[in-house]
Amino acid sequence: MTYSLVARDSETGELGVAVQSRSFGTGAAVPWALSGVGAVATQSFTLRSYGPRGLELMEAGAAPDEALARLVEEDDLREFRQVALLDARGETAAHTGAECIAEIGRVAGVGYSAQGNMLRSDGVLGALAQGFDEARGSLADRLLAGLDAAEIAGGDFRGREAGAILVVPGEATATNRYDRVADVRVDNHPDPLGELRRLLEHSQALRSLRRAAPESIEQAVDTARAAGVDDDVARWVAAVSLSASEPELAETFLAPLTAADDRWRTAFLTASEAVRRTDA
């Protein structure tokens, strides 16, 4: 009862899932991804276990088609399900059961799979794939562009309510197994894609701020503010990000906060120590 994308970014290796649906809370059920392993979209009378189990099988060495075949074989309601798997190499596999509600289908491309059911027309999936293919920017931006194009082409025939974008690192390390490059979700909104865009811009601004070099920190703070990040939060994140390399500059961002409540300093010192130990 939805349309979705699973995709790999060929430049960064990032793995992601994007989804929009008329179903409340679809972001809690459809998208699954794990750093260095892959991504799964499970929809149409959704069985959530396809997500974690599909990732588990791929992590153990199964190709997407092998993992999916095993999961489908075990599912008594397989003909009502629609599922897509993507691994860390960009290989995909998908299943659409015979009882899924039309319009239904799947369009696969290099490093991605677009699938949907209950679509307004058979042109929605082509638009979803083309919108993703032709977009530029980060994987999260391109996933959102795909959803936008699908919505313009008609989207879910029942309307719109919810959506999500989930992106994880393409390579696994000892500490990033459950990291999120982007993780935004809208459960109930008249314009879920518009709200997803707002949340994604907010998330990306904070991420850039945390990684900003000292010489670009002012610009990163301004960008975060423009994206709707609370001014106090922007100042605190800036101070934490500068704490090791530029302690004096960090103090300039921290000063207005500690003047209002000195507990900001305690929070700053604790966060700075956590950052120091992470980098050690």
N, C-alpha and C positions, 0 to 999 in steps of 0.2 A: 504494500500500500504506500509506495514511495518511489523515489528515484535517487540513485547514488552513484558515486565514483570511488574507485580505489585506484591509487596511482603512485608511481615512483618518479622522483625528480632525477633526470639523468645527470645533472651537474652536481648536485649535493648528495644524492643517494637517499634523500628523505623519503619517507613512506607516509601516505595519508589516505584519509577517507573523508568524503563530504556527502551530506544527505539533506534532503528536504521532503516533508510529508505533511499531510493533513492530520496525521496522528499525533496526539499530545505526547510530549516527552520522547520523540523518536531518537534524539541524541543519546539517550540512556540505553538504548537497545541495539541500534543498527551498527555504529562504528566501533571497531576494535583494531588496535595496532600495538606493535611491540618493537622497540629499537632493534635494528639489525636482523629482524625476523620477517616481518610482513604486516599486512593489513587485511581486514575482513569486513565486508558489509553483509549483514544478515537481515532479511526483510521478508515481507509478505507472510502474515501469520507468524511473526518472528519467533524463532527459537534462538534465544541468546547464546546457548551453549556452542553454537557454530563458531562464535567469535573466539572465546578462550581455547576451545578444543582445536580449532583450525590452526591457531598460532602455535599451540603445543606440538601438533603434528609436524608443522613446517620447521619448527625449531629442532625437532628430532631428526630432520633430514628429508622429510617427504616433500615432493614437488607439489605445487598447488592442486594439480589435477588428481594426484594420488590421495592427498589429504581430503579433498572434497568428495571423491568417490567413496571413501571410507565413511565419512560422516553421513552422506546421503543414504548409503546402504543401511545404516543403523536407524534411520528416521522413518517411522511408520507414516508420518504425514509429509513425506518428501515432495509429493505432488502439489502441495500448497505453499512450498517454500521457494524463495529466491535468494541465492547466496553467491557472493563473489570473493575469491581469495587472490591475494597478490603476495609474492615473496620478495626478498631483498634484492633479487636480480631483475625484478620487473616482470617476471613470468606470472600469468594470470590463468584462472579457471573460473567458470561460472555454471550455476545450475538454475534453471527456471522450470518449476513444476507445471504439469499440464493443467492443474486446477487454479493457477494464479489468474487474477482477474485482468482482462484486457483493458487497454492496450498493454502488451507486455513485450519484453525483449531484452537484447543485450547488444552493445557495440563495443568491440575490442580494438585497441590500437597498441602502438609500441609503448609498453610500460604502463598501460592503464586499461581499465574495464569500466564501462558505463552500463547500468542496468536499471530497469524500472518496471513497475506494474501499476495498474489503475491510472494510466496516463491519458491525457485528453486526446492525443493523436499519436500516430506512429512516427511523427516527425520530432517528437520530444527527445528521443535518445540520440538522434543524429545531431540535434542542436547541442545537447549536453556534451557529446564527444567533441564536436567542432569548437564549442566555446572554450573547452579546456585546451585543446590542441593549439588554438590560435592565440591564447592569452600569453602575456609576459609577466615576469615578476617571480615572487616566491611560489613554492608549491601551494601554500595556503591561498594565495591570491588567485592562482590559476584554477584551483578547485572551486573557489567562489565564483569565478567567471563562468565556469561550466554550469553551475547551478543557476546563475542569472540567465544564461542562454536557454536553458531548459524551461525556466519559468516563462520567459517571453514566448516560447513555442507552445505554451499551454500548460505545462506542468502536470500536477496531479488533478484529475478531473473533479475531485471533491473540493478543491481549493487548497489553501496553505495554512499552516499553523506553527510548524516546528522545524528545526534544522540543527545541523552541527558540522563542525570542521575539526578534525583531529589529525595532527601531523607529528611524527616522531623521527628521531635521528636514524639515518640509514645504517650506521655502524654502531655496534654494541661495544661498550667498554665496561670496566668493572663497576662504574658508578652511574651510568646513564640508562640502565635497563628500562626504567619506567619514566624517563624524561619525556617532556612534551615540548615540541617546538611551537605548536599552536594547539589550543584545546578550548574551543568556545562552543556554546550550546544555547539554543533558544527553545523553550518548551511550549510556550503559548503566546503568540504574538500575531497581530494582523498583517505584519510585514516581516516575516522571519528572516528573509535575506538582508533586508535593510538593517535589522538589528544585529545579525551576524557580522555584517560589515563594520558596524560601530564597535562591537566587541573585539573583532579581529584587529582593527586599527589601534584600539586601546592596548590590547595585548602586545602587539608588535612594537608600539612606542615604548612600553615598559621594558621589553626585551632589549631594544636598542639602547635604552638608557643604562641598563645594567652592564652593557658591554662597551659603553662609550669610552674613548680615549680622553685623557684630560683636556686636550686641545679642542675637543668637540663636545664637551659635556654641556656647555651652555645651550648649544643648538639642540642637543638631545632632550634637555629639560623643556625647552620651548616647544618641541615637537610633542612631547608627552602631555604638556598642558593643553595644546591645541587638540589632542586626541581625547581630551576629557579626563585625564588623570588628575586626581586631587592635588592641589599645589603642595600641600604638606607632604603627601606621599612622594611626589616628584623630587622634592628637596631631600627627603630622607634617603631615597634610593640613590640619588646622585652622591650624597655623602658616603654611603656605604660603598658604592662602586669606586670611589676615589680614595678610600681610607688607607690603602696600603701604598699606593704610588704617589699620592698627593695629599698628605694629611692636612696641610694648611688650607688648601682649597676645599677640602672636605668640611673643614670647620666653618667656612663662609656659608655653605649651604645649611649646615646644622644650626648655626647661631640663632636664626629667627625662631626655630622650633624649641630649642632649649630655653629661650627667653620666655616662651609661653608656658612650658612645662618641662622640667628637667628630666622627667622620665624618658623623653626622647633620647637623651644621652645614653641612658642605660640600654635602651633598645638598640641604639647605634653601636655601642661597644660590643654587645652580644652578637649582633649581626656581623660586625667586622671580624670578630674572632672566628665565627663560623666560616666566613669567606677565606680568612687566612689559612685555616686548617684544611679547607677544601683544596686550596691552591698549593699547599705544602707537599 
